[in-house]
Amino acid sequence: LEEDEEKVKALLSTNKKEIDNLILNFLPQTHRAPEISKLYEMMRDYPSRGGKGLRGTLCILWCEMFGGRMDTALITAASLELFQNWILIHDDIEDGSDMRRGAPALHKKHGVEISINVGDALHGKMWELLIKNGDLIGPETAIKILSEFSNMLNETTEGQQMELSWTVNNNWDIREEDYFLMVTKKSAWYTCISPARMGVILASAERSPVIPRDVVGWEKDVLDRLISIGLDLGISFQIIDDVLNLTADESKYGKEILGDIYEGKRTLMLIHLLEHADQTSRSKIVNFLSKKRDEKNDEGVQFVFEKMKEHGSIEYAREFARKHSERALKQFDKLCADYKIKESEARVTTRSLLKYMTTRDY
Amino acid sequence: LEEDEEKVKALLSTNKKEIDNLILNFLPQTHRAPEISKLYEMMRDYPSRGGKGLRGTLCILWCEMFGGRMDTALITAASLELFQNWILIHDDIEDGSDMRRGAPALHKKHGVEISINVGDALHGKMWELLIKNGDLIGPETAIKILSEFSNMLNETTEGQQMELSWTVNNNWDIREEDYFLMVTKKSAWYTCISPARMGVILASAERSPVIPRDVVGWEKDVLDRLISIGLDLGISFQIIDDVLNLTADESKYGKEILGDIYEGKRTLMLIHLLEHADQTSRSKIVNFLSKKRDEKNDEGVQFVFEKMKEHGSIEYAREFARKHSERALKQFDKLCADYKIKESEARVTTRSLLKYMTTRDY
């Protein structure tokens, strides 16, 4: 199992390098107007900061597993990483995050006004790359992939709106089902569902031989099932991500440990705690979390963290994530069995990656 | 001439209604999650506020003038208006504008965080509409139009970066050539060049009979010339827009008169003034303009305005705009002559609209 994880990490790192290369060659570098050169420099900042490249590799693996070539998926994979980068610029402003991947968030370096525009410029580059993709995969498939991106963006902005409106309205009465809708939209689509669907669409357009030609309607069925698999996996991924914010090793993590409590982020742990704490503690917690970030002290944050441990909120979230991850893998195995997907390197690695996404420790 | 203007206004208003209809039917209305319904409501806010619909009508007219049908251009025209709407949401935040089309700017109503995301969601809808456009005009032409949008967005964000960096760095040593590069990028492309190019691309894809079949390479030549025409026209349009900010009738204008001076916007008038004022006045003006918006008083704004009048800065800008508008119209006439474009309703109206854009009084 540990060996599997090492293999996955190595693959992520190899793919990430190739994707980064593509992105950094694609993004413009200099302009005769110094202001615009500065824009280019800021657009290259987040893409140069590392990150795991999960989404890009997921797309490539699903493509390969269904018989497509890595090269076919590379531009799409790079566009997924660009999506992640531009939307993080805006998210960091919206969520008031100070740090990103071990360095100050873009708006902390250049101000909110400039950074909104950098995000838009990078967003535009994502579409540009996807449009150029037409030269590689043909206009019909390019339009299909563009359409997946458009849908992914709709879901993500809707999820972000849910979360932001809770913050802005100081709403702490979040039911688990509200939380799951938010996480599905804000994370599951762009982290799991869309990359997988894109990979399969690309493989299908290559008319690869993995699925026998006489099997009719397989693509639609597979794409539908990927929503269900990706949903379980995406929720599980996000919960583990939030758990790591509380418990990870700071040197590996790149963001501030307990930062989510400072930001008052609605996590499954917090919702569990607010449901189970007694009235006095609940009031105290809500009162504290409602404060502005710079009015929150470390003692208050520690108090919330201790209460989570006391009520088993972290264990509850971990167990929830474990169950959903297991359910996702079961569906994955059934999909492979139903379509007789051969036990290729790609299939084995995809499964390991899906597992890794919900068992990683940073 | 006044009759021409009335006709143009009537056409703008008719087209605007049709475009608005398309947009408001396309944008989602309600969702079972109240937070998302609220998002939809905010996304519909700017598109419901009116505006002239210049860019959409320009695209339609150029399409018709080259023999295309209005229906072919309608989705593209609507997407141009969506572009205008989402980018204004972000611009209003970045420029610190309080009012938009006679009502508070979106971030004044809902806060910066929520509004950035609303802009992104509306931005996504623009691409969604352009991707759906493929069903109407075919994937190849859809990709061409998408590519024009991507280019337009690159130009616009680069122009915005130039202007923002002057503000953030409190830079008042702007040369006219810097200003023209900024305006070309920030305004001329999305207001004039791109809508015209898209109209011609759409008409060309319809294989319309306006240009004889045996004329080879006309499309590339026309698209190139539209950059030059749109550049002259766009600069002229923006200068007049800025002049109107100083001199328009407030009841018609929808924004705050002299608002640009409060915002410290670098306009041709201001650059002219800073070049021609004596050292003492220049220092006083720069000092005043460098203040934060809420520290600027009406007297100071009036002082800058009076100095502009004293140095003939407004007349200088008007004359500059007039010359460039004239040059654009000359190029337009030559284009029509070179390609023997028939004196159709569309051709006459396009010319009137180009003229109107730089002679309007609000």
Contacts between the chains, C-beta under 8 A, distances in Angstrom:
chain1	res1	chain2	res2	distance
A	31	B	158	7.6
A	33	B	162	6.5
A	33	B	178	7.3
A	33	B	181	6.0
A	35	B	161	5.8
A	35	B	162	4.5
A	35	B	165	4.4
A	35	B	166	7.6
A	36	B	158	5.1
A	36	B	161	6.2
A	36	B	162	6.6
A	38	B	161	7.3
A	38	B	165	6.5
A	39	B	157	7.3
A	39	B	158	6.2
A	39	B	161	4.1
A	87	B	120	7.5
A	90	B	116	5.4
A	90	B	117	7.1
A	90	B	120	6.2
A	93	B	112	7.7
A	93	B	113	7.1
A	93	B	116	6.2
A	94	B	113	4.3
A	94	B	114	7.8
A	94	B	116	5.8
A	94	B	117	6.0
A	95	B	113	7.8
A	96	B	113	7.9
A	110	B	168	7.9
A	111	B	168	6.0
A	112	B	93	7.7
A	112	B	112	7.0
A	113	B	93	7.1
A	113	B	94	4.3
A	113	B	95	7.8
A	113	B	96	7.9
A	113	B	164	5.6
A	113	B	167	7.7
A	113	B	168	6.8
A	114	B	94	7.8
A	114	B	161	7.2
A	114	B	164	5.4
A	114	B	165	7.0
A	114	B	168	6.1
A	116	B	90	5.4
A	116	B	93	6.2
A	116	B	94	5.8
A	116	B	116	5.9
A	117	B	90	7.1
A	117	B	94	6.0
A	117	B	157	5.7
A	117	B	160	5.0
A	117	B	161	5.8
A	117	B	164	6.2
A	118	B	161	7.7
A	120	B	87	7.5
A	120	B	90	6.2
A	120	B	123	7.5
A	120	B	153	7.4
A	120	B	157	5.3
A	121	B	153	7.8
A	121	B	154	7.2
A	121	B	157	3.8
A	121	B	158	7.3
A	121	B	161	7.2
A	123	B	120	7.5
A	123	B	123	6.9
A	124	B	150	6.1
A	124	B	153	3.8
A	124	B	154	5.7
A	124	B	157	6.2
A	125	B	154	7.7
A	127	B	127	6.1
A	127	B	146	7.2
A	127	B	149	7.6
A	127	B	150	5.3
A	127	B	153	7.5
A	128	B	147	7.9
A	128	B	150	4.2
A	128	B	151	7.9
A	128	B	154	7.2
A	131	B	143	6.1
A	131	B	146	4.9
A	131	B	147	5.2
A	131	B	150	5.6
A	134	B	143	4.9
A	139	B	139	3.8
A	139	B	140	5.2
A	139	B	142	7.4
A	139	B	143	5.0
A	140	B	139	5.2
A	142	B	139	7.4
A	142	B	143	6.4
A	143	B	131	6.1
A	143	B	134	4.9
A	143	B	139	5.0
A	143	B	142	6.4
A	143	B	143	7.4
A	146	B	127	7.2
A	146	B	131	4.9
A	146	B	146	7.3
A	147	B	128	7.9
A	147	B	131	5.2
A	149	B	127	7.6
A	150	B	124	6.1
A	150	B	127	5.3
A	150	B	128	4.2
A	150	B	131	5.6
A	151	B	128	7.9
A	153	B	120	7.5
A	153	B	121	7.8
A	153	B	124	3.8
A	153	B	127	7.6
A	154	B	121	7.2
A	154	B	124	5.7
A	154	B	125	7.7
A	154	B	128	7.2
A	157	B	39	7.3
A	157	B	117	5.7
A	157	B	120	5.3
A	157	B	121	3.8
A	157	B	124	6.2
A	158	B	31	7.5
A	158	B	36	5.1
A	158	B	39	6.3
A	158	B	121	7.3
A	160	B	117	5.0
A	161	B	35	5.8
A	161	B	36	6.2
A	161	B	38	7.3
A	161	B	39	4.1
A	161	B	114	7.2
A	161	B	117	5.7
A	161	B	118	7.7
A	161	B	121	7.2
A	162	B	33	6.5
A	162	B	35	4.5
A	162	B	36	6.6
A	164	B	113	5.6
A	164	B	114	5.4
A	164	B	117	6.2
A	165	B	35	4.4
A	165	B	38	6.5
A	165	B	114	7.0
A	166	B	35	7.6
A	167	B	113	7.6
A	168	B	110	7.9
A	168	B	111	6.0
A	168	B	113	6.7
A	168	B	114	6.1
A	178	B	33	7.3
A	181	B	33	6.0
